[in-house]
Amino acid sequence: MPELVVLAEQLLAPVPGGTGRYTGELLRALAETAPPGWTVSSVVARHADIEAAVVEGVEGPRVLPIPPRGLIAAWQLGLPWWPGGDAVHAPTPLAPAKVPKGRTLSVAVHDTVPWTHPETLTPRGVAWHKAVIARAASRATALTVPTQAIADELAGLVPVSVPVRVIPHGVRPPAGFAEVALPEKYVLAIGTIEPRKGIDVLIDAAGRIGVPLVLAGQPGWGGIDPSALAREHGADVRVLGKVSDAELAFALRGASVLAMPSRAEGFGLPLIEAMAAGVPVVHSDAPALVEVAGGAGVTVPVGDAQALADALRDVLDHPERAAALRDSGLSRSSEFTWQRAASAVWGLHLR
């Protein structure tokens, strides 16, 4: 029986981020949409605890006999180690260096930040991503990207000799809600707290409108200190840190507006999740966010705190404006499903 193996290592990362959410949701959807005769399983490197990589309805994870750093080094050095299976989907650029004859490998490239915004990553991260993405672009069976914006950018940055398929992410209705202490009225932002997400600009804007800002996400690299920025700009900022899916659903349900002022994104999953929850969205004009929002959100220039504050205030102060955005967002979000994404990934491996 043929097997599709998904590399689930990102689920065990210290800060899984959006790519971790993509990995878990797509893995579940691939199992649900498996063609007759196919099985779906996952693999991870050797960790002391692999509980976070367990996905309901999916076999595994199977543990490879090598620690994470060893796995990264092995594939970075080009060792032709195949993790098993007839087909492999790599949800991040961490992928086998060589595809054996008769097997298939699809590799997800989520953004072009290593080239376009290298200052928002560590130097080591920039070098690693550039090297492994360039290799996948010449050796994998196919690359997947979440937006046409990223496909276009990638084509101008890396020699690509394999098919590139635009496969948008999806959204799934919440399975439940878990209460979190929150203000009565608040602006919500979701994502890893790091320079690329524009948190500094958002906190500046929050101080200008005088409405509490709630940040849901783990601290990443870059030394962003929301508390210090809040004091500097006179903003009321509540940091939730890492939250469960049920807690995130609760925070979304009560938000007056979602702000996503990122300097760069490959897709912007919180944007479409907020729309699906009936929450108005204000986002930056990063090309991928503009593409995903499809006109159903309010767009502001990257890095412009005053424009962001004005847009947030407009939504907060005008119920009819917020209601129109809710309606357009609900319609837009209905176009994105994980089942559709999984079916597109399957199409890269079936012959």
N, C-alpha and C positions, 0 to 999 in steps of 0.2 A: 504494500500500500504506500503510495507516494506521500512524502511528508514535507510540509513547509515549516522551516525553523525560523523563529523570530529571535533576534539578539535582544534580550531584555535587560541588559546591563544598566541602562539609564535609570531604571526603576530603583536601583540600589545606590545611585549617586548621592553624595551628601546633600546636594540641592538639585533634585530631579528637574525642577522647572517645567517649562512648557513642553520640552521634548520628552520628559518623563510622562506627562499626561498623554501626549500623543502615543507613546509606546504602549501604555496600558489600555487606552481606549481602542486603538487599532488592533492590538492583539486580541482583545475580546471580540471585536467585530469580524476579524479574519476567521476565528473559530466558528462564529455564528453563520458565516456565509461560505464555509468550505464546500467546494464542489464534491459531488459524489465520489467516494473512494479516497479522498484526501484526508490527512490528519494535520493538525496544527500543534506545534509544541514550542517551548521557549528554552533558551539556554542563557546562563550567566557564568561569570568567572567565579572562582572560589572565594566565598565570603563566610564570615563567622555566622551570619544570620541572613537568610534569603527570604524571610517572610514577606517583605515588601514587594518581591517579584512574583508572588503567587497571584494569578489572575483566575477568577472563577470561570470554569468551563474550558480551561486550557491545560493541556498536559504539561507537567513540569512545574518549575524550571529544572532542567537538567543542569548539573554543575560541572563545568569544565575543570580539568585538573591543573589549574593555573590561577594565580591571584590576578586581580584587576590590572595592576601595573605590568605584570608579565604579559598578559593578553594584549594590552595596548602596545607594548614594546615589540612583541612578536609580529603583529600585523604591520606596525610602523616600519619595521626592518624588512618587510616583504616576505616573511616566512609563509609558505603556501599551506597553512593549516586551515582545513575546512571543519566547521563545527558540527558537521553531520547534516543529514537531510538531503532531499532532492532539490530543494529550493531554499534560499535564505533571503529574508528581508532584514536589512539593517536599518533600524529607526533613527540612527545617527550615523555620521561618517565612520564610526568605529566598525570596520568591516573586514572580511577576509581579503588578503592581498592578491589572491589568485582564485579564479573560478575553474574547478575541474571540468573536464569534458562531460557534457551531458547534464550539467547542473546549471542552475540560474541564480543570479544574485541581483537584487534591487537594493539601492542605497538611497536613503532619504537625505537630502541637503535642505536644511530649513531656512538658511539665509546666506547672504554674501558678506556679512559683517567682517570677517577676517580681512577682506580687501577694502570694503567701503568705509568701515568705522573701526580700524584696528585699535584705536585708543580706548575702546570700550571692552577690550579683552586683555588678558595677560599676554606678554610677548610669547611665552611658551604656547599658549592656546592658539595664537595667531599662526605660528609656524606649523603646529601640528595639523590644524584644520586645513590650511592651504595645501599641505603635502598630501593628506589622505583624500581630500576632495578631488584634487587633480588626478590622483591615481584612479579613483573610482570612475572619473569621467572618461577614462580610456580603457578600463578593464572590466567594469561591471557589466551585467546584462542590460541594465537600465538605471537611470537616476530618477528619483521622484522629487518634485519641488511643490510647495503648497500654493504658490501663486504664479501667475504669468509674469508678474513684476520680477520675481526672483529668477525665473527662467531666462528672461531677457538680460538681466544683469549678469548672470552666470555665463551666458554665451559670450559676453564681451570681456570676461575676466580669465576664463580657463579654456584651453582647447578641449572641446567636448566631442568625442567620437562615438558615443553610445546614445541611444534614444533617451530623451528627457520627457517625462510625463508630468503634467500639472495635475496634482491630486489634492484638492482642498481638504482641510480637516473637517471634522464634524462636530456635532453637539448632541448630548444625550440628556433627556429629562432627568432631574434629580431623583434619586431613589428614596430620599428622605431629608429631613431638616433637623439640625441640632442647634439649639439656641446659643447665641454668643451675646455678651453684653455690648450693646451698641448705642450710639446717640439716637435721638428720635428722628433727626434729619441729618444726612451725611452724604458726602461724595465718596465713592469707593474706587480704589485702584487695586488691581490684582497683578501679581508678578514678582519675580525675584528682585530684591532691592539692590540695584546695581546701576552704574552710570548710563547704560544704554536705554533704560526705561524712562528717563526724563523725570525722575522723582524730585530732583532739585527744582525744576521748573514748576512742577505740580504743587509743591509745598509753598513756593513763592505765590502762586496763583491762589492757593487756599487762604493764605494770609490776607489777600486783597478782598476776598468775598466774605470772610468771617463765618464760614460754615465748616463744621468738623470734617476732617479728611480721615478716612479709614484705609489703612494699607494692609492688604492680605497677601503675605508672601514672606519667604525666608530671606535673610540677609545673604547677599552674594559677595562677590569680590568688589574691590574698588573703594571701600571705606566710606560708603554713604551712611551718614548719621542722621536719621530723620529727626531725632530729638534736638540736635544742635541746629538743624535747618529750621525747625519749627520755632525755636527761640529767636533765631535771626529774623524771621519773617512775621513773627507774631501769629503763627497759625496753631490751630487746635488739631493735633495729629494723634491718632490712635493706631498703634502698630499691633496687628493680631499675630504676626509671625506665621508659622506653618499651621494650616488649618486642614481639617478633614473635608471630604467632599460634602458631607451634610452641613458642616459649619459654613463652608463657602456658599452653599445654596441658600442658607439662611441670610448670610450677609448680602448676597445678591438680591434676594427677594425684598429686602427692606431699603435698598439704596435708592436715593433720589436721582442719581446720575452716576454713570461710570466714566472715569477719565482715563484715557490712554495716550499720554503725550510722548510716546517713545521716539527716540531719535532714529531708530531703525528697527524693523521687524520683518520676519519672513511671512507671517500670517496674522498673528494677533488673536489667539484663541479666546482670551477674556472678552474681546469685543463681541464676538458672535455668541458667546455664552450669555453675556449680559442682554443682548437683543432677544435671545430665546426666553429669557426670564422677564421680558417686558420692561427692561430698564433702558432709559435713553442713554445714548453714548456720545461723548465728545472725544475726538481723537486727533492726533497730529496728521500732517499731510505726508507722512512716510508712504511711499508708493504702494506697498503691500496692504497697509491699513485702508487706504483709499479704495483699493480694488475689492477687498473683502467687505467693507461697509456698503459698497455699491450705492452710495448716496443716502443711506438710511441713518447716518450719523451726522454730527456737526464736525466740520474739519477746520483745524487751526494750524498756523505755520509751526513747524518744529522750533522749539526753543523760545517761543514768544509767550512769556508769562502773562502779559496783559491781555493778549488775545484769548488765551486759555481762560483767564478769569472772566472776561466778558461773555464768552460762550457758556461757561458754567452758570453764571448768574442769569443769563437769558433763559436757560432751561429751568432753573430753580424758581425763577420769578413768574414764569408764564405757563400755567397748567395746560393751556391749549397747545402750546408748543411742545411740551413734554408728552402730551397724549398723542400728537401726530408722530413724534419720533418713536414712541412705543409701538404704534401700529405698523409703521414702515419697518421697524426693527424685527418685529415678529414675522412679518412677511419675508424679509431677507433671510433671517436665520433658518427658516424652513427649507431652504435650498441646500443646507449643509447637514449631511448625516454621515456617521461613521460607517454604516453599511455601504453607502455609495463609495466611500473612500476605500474600504476593504475590497469591494468588487473590482475597483480599478487596479489595486495592487495585484489581485489574483490574475487579472488580465495580462500582467507582465510575465507570469510564470507558466501559464497554460499554453499548450501547443496543440 
